[in-house]
Amino acid sequence: MRTDELDYDLPAGSIAQVPIEPRDAARLLIDCGPGAAPEHRHIADLVDLLDAGDLLVLNTTRVLPARVPIVRPTGGSGEVLLLDEQNDGWWEVLCRPARKLRNGDVVHAVRGGLRFVVGDDVGDGRKLVRPDFDEPTLLDALEVAGEMPLPPYIGERLDDAERYQTVFSDRPASAAAPTAGLHLTERVLTALGERGVGTAQVELVVGLDTFRPLSTDTVEDHQIHTERYSVPDAAWDAVTRTRADGGRVVAVGTTSVRALESRAARGESSGRTDLFITPGFEFQVVDQMITNFHMPRTSLLALVQAFVGPHWRDLYATALDAGYRFLSFGDAMLLSRSDLRRRVGDDSGGHDTLDRGAP
């Protein structure tokens, strides 16, 4: 697939700069299939859109205050953005100015007692650094020295850092939020539970590919970076029961999709995954997906096309025309997997619906 097939015009005014209040007031565009007009709802309406026996899968990763302003050995300023912890105490990071930071340099956080020893350059603008700190743990040091790693397209200050965390976030590990989950509230989750919709918790640590567009002419030639995932046995058992009983597995976010499909493909409950979902991918687990609107020419948009087919363009065009808010703090869609659709009779107006009994 050509990368330019994932391009579209995103006006700057459509990029949400602040989160909506309350969270579940975010709009939700409902995919009704190719050739059918989508429905316009809100996240608060999920209780009317999911059924007893369905399973909602949540990525519980928590965002680290991973953006650290630094002072270089020369006295100049800079920044370290923690991306991924390695097994030997080193961290993969993005830093600036990268070309002025050399192997063996020691840089200091502007606030607190956090320091980084600069290591090797590992490509794509990434380096390795080893944190050194006075506080009891690195997380304690980051709470003093770090900031929320908001994406570069958000120019507004975030007064409440918890608005870049999901209400169900758990272990601090990620360099970005699993943004589809930002819309969910305890109120919505409680109402879904009372309706008989189950929940399962997985983890995928969000890393570098959230930040960068595809850099190759062909989508499949893009080298995706590995990310840590965990799908505990309890979550996998819930998925298995749901599918056996004819319910739908509804993943909240592309990260939950990748975690679930990684376990299915690898047969391992946890590890590192480089699963790159592109058009033609055969999904084994996920039936529906709640996801935000993504940047053009990204791996996330390739996953969306793999899931629903090329009519994502119609959905995006409808959303732009209707004033939906895009990207991390924007609105969301509820997508149904294209290969599970079947045509139904005239009593439904001939629209596509999801075949819940499909394997």
VEXDREN-2710 file (C-alpha; in Angstrom, 1 decimal):
% VEXDREN-2710
k/r/px/py/pz
1/MET/0.0/0.0/0.0
2/ARG/1.3/3.5/-0.9
3/THR/1.8/5.7/2.1
4/ASP/0.1/8.6/0.3
5/GLU/-3.1/6.6/0.4
6/LEU/-3.2/7.3/4.1
7/ASP/-3.0/11.1/3.5
8/TYR/-5.8/13.5/4.1
9/ASP/-6.2/17.3/4.7
10/LEU/-6.3/18.0/8.4
11/PRO/-7.0/21.7/9.1
12/ALA/-5.2/23.1/12.1
13/GLY/-8.6/24.3/13.5
14/SER/-9.9/20.7/13.7
15/ILE/-7.1/19.7/16.1
16/ALA/-8.4/19.7/19.7
17/GLN/-6.2/21.8/22.0
18/VAL/-8.0/21.1/25.3
19/PRO/-9.9/18.1/26.6
20/ILE/-13.7/18.4/26.7
21/GLU/-15.6/18.4/30.0
22/PRO/-16.9/16.1/31.1
23/ARG/-14.9/13.4/29.5
24/ASP/-17.9/11.4/28.3
25/ALA/-19.4/14.4/26.5
26/ALA/-17.0/13.7/23.6
27/ARG/-18.7/12.9/20.4
28/LEU/-18.8/9.4/19.0
29/LEU/-19.2/8.7/15.3
30/ILE/-20.8/5.3/14.7
31/ASP/-19.6/3.4/11.7
32/CYS/-22.6/1.8/10.0
33/GLY/-20.7/0.4/7.1
34/PRO/-19.7/1.4/3.5
35/GLY/-22.4/3.4/1.8
36/ALA/-24.4/4.0/5.0
37/ALA/-24.4/7.3/6.7
38/PRO/-22.7/7.1/10.1
39/GLU/-24.6/8.0/13.3
40/HIS/-23.7/10.9/15.6
41/ARG/-23.7/10.0/19.3
42/HIS/-21.6/10.7/22.4
43/ILE/-19.4/8.5/24.6
44/ALA/-22.1/8.7/27.3
45/ASP/-24.3/6.7/24.9
46/LEU/-22.1/3.6/24.9
47/VAL/-24.5/2.0/27.3
48/ASP/-27.1/2.0/24.5
49/LEU/-24.6/0.8/21.9
50/LEU/-23.1/-2.2/23.6
51/ASP/-25.0/-5.3/24.8
52/ALA/-25.0/-7.7/27.7
53/GLY/-22.3/-10.2/27.0
54/ASP/-20.0/-7.8/25.1
55/LEU/-16.5/-7.2/26.5
56/LEU/-14.8/-3.8/26.7
57/VAL/-11.0/-4.1/26.7
58/LEU/-9.0/-1.3/28.3
59/ASN/-5.3/-0.4/28.1
60/THR/-4.4/0.5/31.7
61/THR/-1.0/2.0/31.0
62/ARG/-0.3/5.2/32.8
63/VAL/1.7/8.1/31.3
64/LEU/5.0/9.0/32.9
65/PRO/5.9/12.7/33.4
66/ALA/8.5/11.8/30.7
67/ARG/9.4/15.1/29.2
68/VAL/12.4/16.5/31.2
69/PRO/13.9/20.0/30.6
70/ILE/17.6/19.7/31.0
71/VAL/20.8/21.8/31.2
72/ARG/23.7/20.6/29.0
73/PRO/27.3/20.5/30.1
74/THR/27.9/23.7/28.2
75/GLY/25.1/25.4/30.1
76/GLY/22.7/25.4/27.2
77/SER/19.1/24.1/27.5
78/GLY/17.6/21.0/26.1
79/GLU/15.1/18.2/26.7
80/VAL/15.0/14.5/27.2
81/LEU/11.8/12.6/26.4
82/LEU/11.8/9.1/27.9
83/LEU/10.4/6.5/25.5
84/ASP/11.2/3.0/26.6
85/GLU/13.1/1.3/29.5
86/GLN/15.6/-1.3/28.4
87/ASN/16.5/-4.4/30.4
88/ASP/19.9/-3.1/31.5
89/GLY/18.9/0.2/33.2
90/TRP/19.3/2.3/30.1
91/TRP/16.3/4.1/28.5
92/GLU/15.6/4.9/24.9
93/VAL/14.9/8.6/24.5
94/LEU/14.3/11.4/22.1
95/CYS/16.4/14.4/23.1
96/ARG/17.3/17.8/21.8
97/PRO/19.5/19.1/20.6
98/ALA/20.6/15.5/19.8
99/ARG/23.5/16.5/17.6
100/LYS/25.1/18.4/20.6
101/LEU/24.8/15.5/23.0
102/ARG/27.7/13.1/22.9
103/ASN/28.3/9.7/24.4
104/GLY/29.5/10.1/28.0
105/ASP/27.9/13.6/28.5
106/VAL/26.0/14.1/31.7
107/VAL/23.0/16.4/31.6
108/HIS/21.0/17.6/34.6
109/ALA/17.3/18.2/34.9
110/VAL/16.3/21.8/35.4
111/ARG/14.4/20.8/38.6
112/GLY/15.3/18.2/41.2
113/GLY/18.3/15.8/41.4
114/LEU/17.7/13.9/38.2
115/ARG/20.7/13.4/35.8
116/PHE/21.2/11.4/32.6
117/VAL/24.4/9.9/31.3
118/VAL/24.2/10.0/27.5
119/GLY/25.0/6.7/25.7
120/ASP/24.8/5.5/22.2
121/ASP/22.9/6.8/19.3
122/VAL/20.4/4.2/18.2
123/GLY/18.9/5.8/15.1
124/ASP/15.7/7.7/14.1
125/GLY/16.7/10.5/16.4
126/ARG/16.9/8.2/19.4
127/LYS/19.6/7.8/22.0
128/LEU/20.2/5.7/25.1
129/VAL/20.6/7.4/28.4
130/ARG/21.1/6.1/32.0
131/PRO/19.1/8.0/34.6
132/ASP/20.8/8.8/37.9
133/PHE/18.8/10.4/40.7
134/ASP/18.7/11.4/44.4
135/GLU/15.1/10.4/45.0
136/PRO/14.1/6.9/46.1
137/THR/12.9/5.9/42.7
138/LEU/13.0/7.2/39.1
139/LEU/9.3/7.9/39.2
140/ASP/9.8/10.0/42.3
141/ALA/12.5/11.9/40.4
142/LEU/10.3/12.4/37.4
143/GLU/7.4/13.7/39.5
144/VAL/9.8/16.6/40.4
145/ALA/11.7/17.0/37.2
146/GLY/9.3/15.9/34.5
147/GLU/6.3/17.2/32.6
148/MET/3.4/15.5/30.8
149/PRO/4.6/14.6/27.3
150/LEU/1.8/16.3/25.4
151/PRO/2.1/15.8/21.6
152/PRO/3.7/18.7/19.7
153/TYR/0.5/19.7/18.0
154/ILE/-1.1/20.7/21.4
155/GLY/-0.1/24.3/22.1
156/GLU/-2.3/25.0/25.1
157/ARG/-1.2/24.4/28.6
158/LEU/-2.8/21.5/30.5
159/ASP/-3.7/22.7/34.0
160/ASP/-4.7/19.3/35.3
161/ALA/-2.2/16.6/34.4
162/GLU/-4.8/13.9/35.2
163/ARG/-6.7/14.9/32.1
164/TYR/-3.9/13.2/30.1
165/GLN/-4.5/10.0/32.1
166/THR/-7.4/7.6/31.8
167/VAL/-9.5/7.1/34.9
168/PHE/-8.4/3.4/35.0
169/SER/-4.7/4.0/34.5
170/ASP/-2.4/1.9/36.6
171/ARG/1.3/1.3/36.1
172/PRO/3.3/4.4/35.0
173/ALA/5.2/3.4/31.9
174/SER/4.1/5.2/28.7
175/ALA/5.4/8.2/26.8
176/ALA/1.9/9.0/25.6
177/ALA/-1.7/8.3/26.6
178/PRO/-3.9/5.6/25.1
179/THR/-6.1/8.5/24.0
180/ALA/-9.3/6.6/23.2
181/GLY/-9.6/5.7/26.8
182/LEU/-9.4/9.4/27.9
183/HIS/-13.1/9.7/27.2
184/LEU/-14.3/7.0/29.5
185/THR/-15.7/7.9/33.0
186/GLU/-16.5/5.9/36.1
187/ARG/-20.1/6.7/35.3
188/VAL/-20.0/5.2/31.9
189/LEU/-18.1/2.1/33.1
190/THR/-20.5/1.6/36.0
191/ALA/-23.5/1.8/33.6
192/LEU/-22.0/-0.6/31.2
193/GLY/-21.3/-3.1/34.0
194/GLU/-24.9/-2.8/35.2
195/ARG/-26.0/-3.6/31.6
196/GLY/-23.9/-6.8/31.6
197/VAL/-21.0/-5.6/29.6
198/GLY/-17.8/-7.0/30.9
199/THR/-14.4/-5.3/31.1
200/ALA/-10.9/-6.7/30.7
201/GLN/-7.6/-5.0/31.4
202/VAL/-4.5/-5.2/29.2
203/GLU/-1.3/-3.1/28.8
204/LEU/0.6/-1.8/25.9
205/VAL/3.3/0.7/26.6
206/VAL/2.9/3.6/24.2
207/GLY/6.2/4.5/22.5
208/LEU/7.9/6.2/19.6
209/ASP/5.5/5.3/16.8
210/THR/2.8/7.4/18.4
211/PHE/4.9/10.4/17.6
212/ARG/6.1/9.9/14.1
213/PRO/4.6/9.6/10.6
214/LEU/5.4/6.8/8.2
215/SER/8.7/7.7/6.5
216/THR/8.6/5.3/3.6
217/ASP/6.8/5.4/0.2
218/THR/5.2/2.0/0.9
219/VAL/3.4/1.4/4.2
220/GLU/4.7/-2.1/4.6
221/ASP/8.4/-0.9/4.3
222/HIS/8.0/1.1/7.5
223/GLN/10.0/-0.3/10.4
224/ILE/7.8/-0.2/13.5
225/HIS/9.5/-0.2/16.9
226/THR/8.8/-2.8/19.5
227/GLU/6.5/-2.0/22.4
228/ARG/5.9/-3.9/25.6
229/TYR/2.5/-5.6/26.0
230/SER/0.7/-7.7/28.6
231/VAL/-2.6/-9.6/28.2
232/PRO/-3.0/-11.4/31.5
233/ASP/-4.6/-14.8/31.6
234/ALA/-7.7/-13.4/33.3
235/ALA/-8.2/-10.9/30.4
236/TRP/-7.6/-13.6/27.8
237/ASP/-10.0/-16.0/29.5
238/ALA/-12.7/-13.2/29.4
239/VAL/-12.0/-12.8/25.6
240/THR/-12.3/-16.5/25.0
241/ARG/-15.6/-16.7/27.0
242/THR/-17.0/-13.7/25.2
243/ARG/-16.3/-15.1/21.8
244/ALA/-17.6/-18.5/22.7
245/ASP/-20.9/-17.0/23.9
246/GLY/-21.4/-14.9/20.8
247/GLY/-20.5/-11.5/22.4
248/ARG/-18.4/-8.8/20.8
249/VAL/-14.8/-8.0/21.9
250/VAL/-14.6/-4.2/21.8
251/ALA/-11.1/-2.8/22.1
252/VAL/-10.7/0.8/23.5
253/GLY/-8.0/2.2/21.3
254/THR/-5.5/0.9/18.7
255/THR/-3.1/0.0/21.6
256/SER/-5.6/-2.5/23.0
257/VAL/-6.1/-3.9/19.5
258/ARG/-2.4/-4.4/19.1
259/ALA/-2.1/-6.0/22.6
260/LEU/-4.9/-8.5/22.0
261/GLU/-3.8/-9.4/18.4
262/SER/-0.2/-9.7/19.6
263/ARG/-1.2/-12.3/22.2
264/ALA/-3.2/-14.2/19.6
265/ALA/-0.3/-14.1/17.1
266/ARG/2.5/-14.8/19.5
267/GLY/0.8/-17.1/22.0
268/GLU/2.5/-15.3/24.8
269/SER/0.8/-13.4/27.6
270/SER/3.5/-10.7/27.7
271/GLY/6.6/-9.6/25.9
272/ARG/7.7/-7.1/23.2
273/THR/5.7/-6.8/20.0
274/ASP/6.5/-5.4/16.7
275/LEU/3.1/-6.3/15.2
276/PHE/2.4/-3.9/12.4
277/ILE/-1.3/-4.1/11.4
278/THR/-1.7/-3.1/7.8
279/PRO/-4.4/-3.7/5.2
280/GLY/-4.8/-7.4/4.6
281/PHE/-4.1/-8.3/8.2
282/GLU/-6.4/-11.1/9.5
283/PHE/-7.8/-10.1/12.9
284/GLN/-8.3/-13.0/15.3
285/VAL/-9.8/-11.3/18.3
286/VAL/-11.2/-7.8/18.0
287/ASP/-14.7/-7.2/16.6
288/GLN/-15.2/-3.5/17.3
289/MET/-12.9/-0.7/18.2
290/ILE/-13.3/2.7/19.8
291/THR/-10.6/5.0/18.5
292/ASN/-9.8/8.7/18.1
293/PHE/-9.2/10.4/14.8
294/HIS/-5.5/10.0/13.8
295/MET/-2.8/12.0/12.1
296/PRO/-2.4/11.5/8.3
297/ARG/0.2/9.0/7.1
298/THR/0.6/7.1/10.4
299/SER/0.7/3.5/11.4
300/LEU/-2.4/4.1/13.4
301/LEU/-4.3/5.1/10.3
302/ALA/-3.0/2.0/8.5
303/LEU/-4.5/-0.1/11.3
304/VAL/-7.9/1.7/10.9
305/GLN/-7.9/0.9/7.2
306/ALA/-7.0/-2.7/7.9
307/PHE/-10.0/-2.8/10.3
308/VAL/-12.7/-1.0/8.3
309/GLY/-11.4/-0.7/4.8
310/PRO/-10.9/2.4/2.7
311/HIS/-14.3/3.9/3.7
312/TRP/-12.4/5.4/6.7
313/ARG/-12.0/8.3/4.3
314/ASP/-15.8/8.8/4.2
315/LEU/-16.0/8.7/8.0
316/TYR/-13.2/11.2/8.4
317/ALA/-14.7/13.5/5.8
318/THR/-18.1/13.3/7.6
319/ALA/-16.4/14.1/10.9
320/LEU/-14.5/17.1/9.5
321/ASP/-17.7/18.5/7.9
322/ALA/-19.6/18.0/11.2
323/GLY/-17.0/19.8/13.3
324/TYR/-15.6/16.8/15.2
325/ARG/-12.4/17.4/17.2
326/PHE/-9.4/15.5/16.0
327/LEU/-6.3/13.8/17.6
328/SER/-5.4/13.2/21.3
329/PHE/-8.0/15.5/23.0
330/GLY/-10.5/15.1/20.2
331/ASP/-13.6/13.0/19.6
332/ALA/-13.9/9.3/18.8
333/MET/-15.4/6.7/16.5
334/LEU/-16.9/3.3/17.1
335/LEU/-15.7/1.1/14.2
336/SER/-16.9/-2.4/13.3
337/ARG/-14.6/-4.9/11.6
338/SER/-15.3/-5.0/7.9
339/ASP/-15.0/-8.8/7.4
340/LEU/-17.7/-9.4/10.1
341/ARG/-20.4/-7.4/8.3
342/ARG/-23.3/-9.1/6.5
343/ARG/-26.1/-7.6/4.5
344/VAL/-29.5/-7.7/6.2
345/GLY/-33.0/-7.5/4.9
346/ASP/-35.2/-4.6/4.0
347/ASP/-36.5/-4.2/7.6
348/SER/-33.1/-2.5/8.4
349/GLY/-33.1/-0.4/5.2
350/GLY/-30.5/-2.7/3.6
351/HIS/-27.7/-1.4/5.8
352/ASP/-24.7/-3.4/6.9
353/THR/-24.7/-4.6/10.5
354/LEU/-22.2/-6.6/12.5
355/ASP/-22.7/-10.3/12.5
356/ARG/-22.2/-11.0/16.2
357/GLY/-22.1/-14.7/15.7
358/ALA/-19.1/-14.6/13.4
359/PRO/-16.0/-16.4/14.6
END
